[in-house]
Amino acid sequence: MFENNKKLTHRVLVANRGEIAVRIIRACRDMEFASIAIYADTDINALHVQMADEAYGLSGKLPSETYLNIDKIIAIAKRSGATMVHPGYGFLSERSEFAKAVQKAGLIWIGPNPETIDILGDKVKARQLAIQVGAPLVEGTKEPVRDAKEVVEFAHKHGLPIAIKAAFGGGGRGLKVAWQMDEVEELYHSAVREATAAFGRGECFLEQFLHNPRHIEAQVIADKLGHIVVVGTRDCSLQRRNQKLIEESPAPFISDQLQQQIIQASINICAKANYVGAGTVEFLLSQDGKLSFLEVNTRLQVEHPVTEETVGIDLVVEQLRIAQGLPLSINETPKPRGHAIEFRINAEDVANGFLPTPGTITRFEVPSGPGIRLDSGVVTGSTIPSTFDSLMAKLIIVGNNREQALARAHRALAEFSIEGVASVLPFDLAIIGHPDFCRDFKIHTRWIETEFIPMVDSLPRQVPIKDCTLTYTVIEIDGKRCKVGLPAQLWAGLSSAVNSESALTSLKNEEQSETIVKSPVSGNLFKWIFKEGQEVQESDVIGIMEAMKMEVQIIAHRKGILKLISQEGDFVNSGDKVAEIN
């Protein structure tokens, strides 16, 4: 941990992990505040743990045992002498019960008041508030739906597509879009499951889904003195599975009139909700120019750096100032200085459906030079656990204009090298060379699924290497006792060979068998859709995996009778045999 002999006026517990924890720790250091990290068992050597002034273990591996465990975090805050708590994004950042627990413990909560989180975190109440202030909106339900029947009835009344959205969700989790009537019921159940797993609550509401819209948002900061400022706009339309991949600021190719409508609606919504702190008001913009309020994220966004780079404001430092009762450092929306683009560098196999690829990073060489900023939570040797989000780092490119930012992005992405796990780097390089993004800007929230997916097979495939954990034994060489470490999987192979040659042959035959169903990703086997002995058809969804807080389907590769190998609740690695279809 870093030495710091300066007098520190506050001790900030960072209730998060990964790159956002590192980002907050750096802001604390700039403010001369002490930083206190917390970590799950798998994060004991993580970068944010090494960088913090102090670090405390949460004794567990799963999110529910660690970064979602309010009691453990509050206990550590008290034990460590923390005076403030920063939730980052995700996990407990939008949970009012966490904010209340922090305040009850006598600590300063870095975020909106719990009452505001309750109003805006409940997407139904937020929608009602938006109606009261005259914000633009599409048709939707006034309350959460009670069952799948209500979802089907809404779809028949208002037409498809419809969005099934977690009332207490965010970050694309618990959001499903139904395009066909026969998928409505299952997508509703899937949204409920995903929302419950990620946020602890499964209530969902419905909205008309704008066809191929852009996703535009406004960054807001508000102090305790009643001042509210929209710092800038962002475009976050390039998404997969409703999660953003590339964002830029200011939002390009929108009129001054539309920008003013976004700014004014955002201020009105935040004023009505008595907003304090940093937050984001999100909108969808249809192909014909129709604007519709989406939601308010009552926290710092992943993509906040592009706004920082184009307006010259440190939003995390601003959060720390606001929490202390200090006024905003600006009084009005600043004029953007240039253009910034952010690339989320996820550990995902693009050519395999953007599936997460947990593992150990064996090489992490980052770009540098003019206009480049990297917010990273990893280094060479870091481990990407299967139980948490796949985000490794964020590459932020800044230029005097969008054209220069794109040119610098080409250079930076070409310099970036990651090995050990797959990453989205080949995808990013392909995107910035695509005319739909760099020239014509035909991007919308489903562009990847509808326009780009056919190109995925032609992308360079980054195949993640197997886990390189070493297993040690002692051998004798020329009479000298030596300790030897070899990869665990190699030992397993040697062991099989030693036990019997037939065992190795059997394993080879099994791998080549057409009956085997393999896990598409490392994670928990959440549910089997079909039961043992049932007949399945090719392309049937036979099971559901939960990996990095997202649902991933297990698809039948052939017709036959299902034999289950793994059980619900089991943790399995990518490629493990989970079933057979005979």
Residue pairs with C-beta under 8 A, 6 or more apart in sequence:
1 50
1 51
1 52
1 53
1 54
1 55
2 29
2 51
2 53
4 29
4 34
4 53
6 32
7 32
8 32
8 33
8 34
9 32
9 33
10 28
10 31
10 33
10 34
10 83
10 84
10 108
10 320
10 324
11 33
11 34
11 35
11 36
11 80
11 81
11 82
11 83
11 84
12 24
12 28
12 33
12 34
12 35
12 36
12 82
12 83
12 84
12 85
12 86
12 110
12 320
13 36
13 38
13 73
13 76
13 77
13 80
13 82
13 84
13 85
13 86
13 107
14 21
14 24
14 25
14 28
14 35
14 36
14 37
14 38
14 48
14 52
14 86
14 88
15 38
15 67
15 73
15 85
15 86
15 87
15 88
15 91
15 92
15 98
16 24
16 48
16 67
16 86
16 87
16 88
16 89
16 90
16 91
16 93
17 38
17 39
17 40
17 43
17 46
17 48
17 67
17 377
17 388
18 46
18 48
18 377
18 378
18 388
18 389
18 391
18 392
19 375
19 376
19 377
19 378
19 391
19 392
19 393
19 394
20 88
20 89
20 90
20 300
20 302
20 377
21 37
21 48
21 52
21 88
21 377
22 47
22 48
22 51
22 375
22 376
22 377
23 316
23 375
24 35
24 86
24 88
24 316
25 35
25 37
25 48
25 51
25 52
26 51
27 314
27 316
27 317
27 320
28 34
28 35
28 320
29 35
30 314
30 317
31 317
31 320
33 84
33 320
34 53
34 54
35 51
35 52
35 53
35 54
36 52
36 53
36 54
36 55
36 56
36 76
36 77
36 80
36 82
37 48
37 49
37 51
37 52
37 54
37 55
37 56
38 55
38 56
38 57
38 58
38 66
38 67
38 73
38 76
39 46
39 48
39 49
39 55
39 56
39 57
39 58
39 66
40 58
40 60
40 61
40 62
40 65
40 66
40 67
40 385
40 387
40 388
41 57
41 58
41 59
41 60
41 61
41 66
42 61
42 383
42 385
42 387
43 49
43 385
44 57
45 382
45 383
46 377
46 378
46 382
46 383
47 376
47 377
47 378
47 379
47 382
48 377
49 55
54 80
56 76
56 79
56 80
58 65
58 66
58 67
58 69
58 72
58 73
58 76
59 65
59 66
59 72
60 66
60 69
61 385
61 387
62 387
63 91
63 387
63 388
63 549
66 72
67 73
67 91
67 92
67 388
68 91
68 92
68 200
70 92
70 95
70 97
70 98
70 101
73 85
73 92
73 98
74 101
74 102
74 105
76 82
77 85
77 102
77 105
77 107
78 105
82 107
83 107
83 108
84 107
84 108
84 109
84 110
84 320
84 323
85 102
85 107
85 108
85 109
85 110
86 110
86 111
86 316
86 319
86 320
87 93
87 98
87 110
87 111
87 299
88 299
88 300
89 171
89 299
89 300
89 301
89 302
90 170
90 171
90 389
92 98
93 111
93 298
93 299
93 300
94 117
94 121
94 168
94 170
94 297
94 298
94 299
95 117
95 121
95 199
95 200
96 114
96 115
96 117
96 118
96 121
97 114
99 109
99 111
99 112
99 113
99 114
99 117
100 114
102 108
102 109
103 109
103 114
108 323
108 324
109 323
110 277
110 319
110 320
110 323
111 117
111 277
111 298
111 299
111 319
111 323
112 120
112 275
112 276
112 277
112 279
112 298
113 274
113 276
115 274
116 273
116 274
116 275
116 276
116 298
117 298
118 125
119 125
119 126
119 129
119 273
120 126
120 129
120 273
120 275
120 279
120 295
120 296
120 298
121 168
121 298
122 167
122 168
123 165
123 166
123 167
123 168
123 169
123 205
123 295
124 141
124 142
124 143
124 144
124 167
124 205
126 269
126 295
126 296
127 137
127 140
127 142
127 205
127 293
128 142
129 269
129 272
129 273
130 137
130 265
130 269
130 293
131 137
132 272
133 265
133 268
133 269
133 271
133 272
134 265
134 268
135 265
135 268
135 269
135 293
136 261
136 265
136 283
136 290
136 291
136 292
136 293
137 292
137 293
138 207
138 208
138 210
138 284
138 292
139 158
139 207
139 208
140 205
140 206
140 207
140 208
141 150
141 154
141 205
141 206
141 207
143 205
144 167
144 203
144 204
144 205
145 151
145 154
145 188
145 204
145 205
145 206
148 184
148 185
148 188
148 189
150 206
151 162
151 164
151 178
151 184
151 185
151 188
151 206
152 181
152 184
152 185
154 162
154 206
155 162
155 178
155 181
155 184
156 181
158 208
159 208
160 178
160 179
160 180
160 181
161 177
161 178
161 179
161 208
161 209
161 211
162 177
162 178
162 184
162 206
162 207
162 208
162 209
163 175
163 176
163 177
163 206
163 207
163 208
163 209
164 175
164 176
164 177
164 178
164 187
164 188
164 191
164 204
164 206
165 174
165 175
165 191
165 204
165 205
165 206
165 207
166 173
166 174
166 175
166 191
166 192
166 194
166 195
166 198
166 199
166 201
166 202
166 203
166 204
167 195
167 201
167 203
167 204
167 205
168 174
168 195
168 199
168 200
168 201
168 203
169 175
169 195
169 198
169 199
170 199
170 295
170 297
171 198
171 243
172 239
172 241
172 242
172 243
172 244
173 194
173 195
173 198
173 199
173 243
173 549
173 550
174 191
174 192
174 194
174 195
174 198
174 199
174 202
174 204
175 191
175 242
176 187
176 188
176 190
176 191
176 194
177 187
177 209
177 242
178 184
178 187
188 204
190 544
190 551
191 202
191 204
192 202
192 204
193 202
193 526
193 527
193 544
193 551
194 550
194 551
195 201
195 202
195 203
195 204
196 202
197 526
197 546
197 549
198 549
210 284
210 285
210 286
210 290
210 292
211 286
211 287
212 286
212 287
212 444
212 445
212 446
212 447
212 450
213 237
213 284
213 285
213 286
213 287
213 292
213 444
213 445
214 235
214 237
214 284
214 285
214 443
214 444
214 445
215 235
215 236
215 237
215 239
215 244
215 282
215 283
215 284
215 285
215 294
215 445
216 233
216 234
216 235
216 236
216 237
216 251
216 254
216 262
216 282
216 283
216 284
216 285
217 233
217 234
217 236
217 251
217 280
217 281
217 282
217 283
217 301
218 230
218 232
218 233
218 234
218 262
218 263
218 266
218 280
218 281
218 283
219 230
219 231
219 232
219 233
219 234
219 249
219 278
219 280
219 301
219 304
219 307
219 315
220 228
220 229
220 230
220 231
220 266
220 267
220 270
220 275
220 278
220 279
220 280
220 281
221 228
221 229
221 231
221 277
221 278
221 279
221 315
221 318
221 322
221 328
222 228
222 229
222 270
222 275
222 276
222 277
222 279
222 322
222 328
223 276
223 321
223 322
223 325
223 326
223 327
223 328
224 276
224 322
224 325
225 327
227 327
227 328
227 331
228 267
228 270
228 271
228 275
229 328
229 330
229 331
229 332
229 333
230 262
230 263
230 266
230 267
230 333
231 307
231 311
231 313
231 315
231 330
231 333
231 334
232 249
232 250
232 307
232 310
232 311
232 333
232 334
232 336
233 249
233 250
233 251
233 254
233 259
233 262
233 263
234 247
234 248
234 249
234 250
234 251
234 303
234 306
234 307
235 247
235 248
235 249
235 251
235 252
235 443
236 244
236 247
236 303
237 443
237 444
237 445
237 447
238 244
238 245
238 246
238 247
238 431
238 437
238 443
238 447
238 448
239 245
239 445
239 446
239 448
240 354
240 448
240 449
241 354
241 550
242 445
244 302
244 303
244 344
245 343
245 344
245 346
245 424
245 427
245 428
245 448
246 341
246 342
246 343
246 344
246 428
246 431
246 437
247 302
247 303
247 306
247 341
247 342
248 306
248 339
248 340
248 341
248 342
248 402
248 405
249 303
249 306
249 307
249 309
249 310
249 336
249 339
249 340
250 259
250 310
250 336
250 339
251 259
252 339
252 402
252 441
253 441
254 262
254 285
258 285
258 289
258 291
261 291
262 281
262 283
262 291
263 333
265 281
265 283
265 293
266 281
269 281
269 293
269 296
270 279
270 281
270 296
273 296
275 298
276 322
277 298
277 319
277 322
277 323
278 299
278 300
278 304
278 315
278 318
278 319
278 322
279 296
279 297
279 298
279 299
280 296
280 297
280 301
281 293
281 296
282 293
282 294
282 295
282 296
282 297
283 291
283 292
283 293
283 294
284 291
284 292
284 294
284 445
285 291
285 292
286 292
287 444
300 315
300 316
300 319
302 344
302 391
302 394
303 342
303 394
304 315
304 316
305 340
305 342
305 373
305 375
305 394
305 396
306 340
306 341
306 342
306 396
307 313
307 315
307 340
308 314
308 315
309 338
309 340
309 373
309 396
309 398
310 336
310 337
310 338
310 339
310 340
310 398
311 334
311 336
311 337
312 334
312 337
313 329
313 330
313 334
318 328
318 329
321 328
321 329
322 328
338 398
338 399
338 400
338 401
338 404
338 405
339 398
339 399
339 400
339 401
339 402
339 404
339 405
340 396
340 397
340 398
340 399
340 405
341 396
341 397
341 402
341 405
341 406
341 409
342 394
342 395
342 396
342 397
343 394
343 395
343 396
343 397
343 409
343 413
343 424
343 428
344 391
344 394
344 424
345 391
345 392
345 393
345 394
345 395
345 416
345 418
345 423
345 424
345 425
345 428
346 354
346 356
346 390
346 391
346 392
346 423
346 424
347 356
347 357
347 358
347 359
347 384
347 390
347 391
347 392
347 421
347 422
347 423
347 464
348 354
348 355
348 356
348 357
348 390
348 422
348 423
348 424
349 355
349 356
349 357
349 422
349 461
349 462
349 463
349 464
350 422
350 424
350 426
350 427
350 456
350 459
350 462
351 456
351 457
351 459
351 461
352 422
352 520
353 520
354 424
355 520
355 521
355 547
355 552
355 574
356 384
356 386
356 390
356 521
356 522
356 523
356 547
356 548
356 550
357 384
357 390
357 421
357 422
357 464
357 574
358 383
358 384
358 385
358 386
358 390
358 421
358 522
358 548
359 383
359 384
359 420
359 421
359 464
359 465
359 466
359 467
360 381
360 382
360 383
360 384
360 420
360 421
360 467
360 468
360 469
361 378
361 379
361 380
361 381
361 382
361 383
361 384
361 392
361 418
361 419
361 420
361 421
362 380
362 381
362 419
362 420
362 465
362 468
363 380
363 417
363 418
363 419
363 420
364 376
364 378
364 379
364 380
364 382
364 392
364 417
364 418
365 380
365 415
365 416
365 417
365 418
366 374
366 376
366 393
366 415
366 416
367 374
367 395
367 411
367 412
367 413
367 414
367 415
367 416
368 415
369 408
369 411
369 412
370 408
371 397
371 398
371 399
371 404
371 405
371 408
372 395
372 396
372 397
372 398
372 408
372 412
373 395
373 396
373 397
373 398
374 393
374 394
374 395
374 396
375 393
375 394
375 396
376 392
376 393
376 394
377 391
377 392
377 393
378 384
378 392
378 393
382 392
384 390
384 392
384 421
386 521
386 522
386 523
386 547
386 548
386 571
387 523
387 548
388 548
388 549
389 548
389 549
390 548
392 418
392 421
392 423
395 409
395 412
395 413
395 416
395 428
397 405
397 408
397 409
397 412
398 405
398 408
399 405
399 406
399 407
399 408
406 432
406 438
409 428
409 432
410 429
410 432
410 433
413 425
413 428
413 429
413 432
414 429
416 425
418 425
418 462
419 465
420 464
420 465
420 468
421 464
421 465
422 462
422 463
422 464
423 462
425 462
426 459
426 460
426 461
426 462
427 456
427 459
430 452
430 455
430 459
431 437
431 452
432 438
434 452
436 442
436 443
436 447
436 451
437 443
442 451
466 487
466 489
467 487
467 488
467 489
468 487
469 487
469 488
470 485
470 486
470 487
470 488
471 485
471 486
471 487
471 488
471 491
472 483
472 484
472 485
473 483
473 484
473 486
473 491
474 481
474 482
474 483
474 484
475 481
475 482
475 484
476 482
493 504
496 503
496 504
496 507
497 503
497 504
510 516
510 577
513 580
514 557
514 558
515 558
515 560
515 580
515 581
515 582
516 577
516 579
516 580
517 542
517 554
517 556
517 557
517 577
517 578
517 579
517 580
517 581
518 575
518 576
518 577
518 578
519 525
519 545
519 554
519 566
519 572
519 573
519 574
519 575
519 576
519 577
519 578
520 545
520 552
520 553
520 554
520 555
520 574
521 545
521 547
521 552
521 574
522 547
522 571
522 572
522 573
522 574
523 545
523 546
523 547
523 548
523 552
523 571
523 572
524 545
524 546
524 547
524 569
524 570
524 571
524 572
525 543
525 544
525 545
525 566
525 567
525 568
525 569
525 570
525 571
525 572
525 578
526 543
526 544
526 545
526 546
526 551
526 568
527 543
527 544
527 568
528 542
528 543
528 564
528 568
529 540
529 541
529 542
529 543
529 544
530 536
530 540
530 542
530 543
530 562
531 562
531 564
532 562
532 563
532 564
533 561
533 562
533 563
534 561
534 562
535 559
535 560
535 561
535 562
536 542
536 556
536 559
536 560
536 561
536 562
536 581
537 556
537 559
538 556
538 557
538 558
538 559
539 555
539 556
540 555
540 556
541 553
541 554
541 555
541 556
542 554
542 555
542 556
542 562
542 579
543 553
543 554
543 578
543 579
544 551
544 552
544 553
544 554
545 551
545 552
545 553
545 554
545 572
546 552
554 578
554 579
556 562
556 581
557 581
558 581
559 581
560 581
560 582
561 581
561 582
562 579
562 580
562 581
563 579
563 580
563 581
563 582
564 578
564 579
565 577
565 578
565 579
565 580
566 572
566 576
566 577
566 578
566 579
572 578
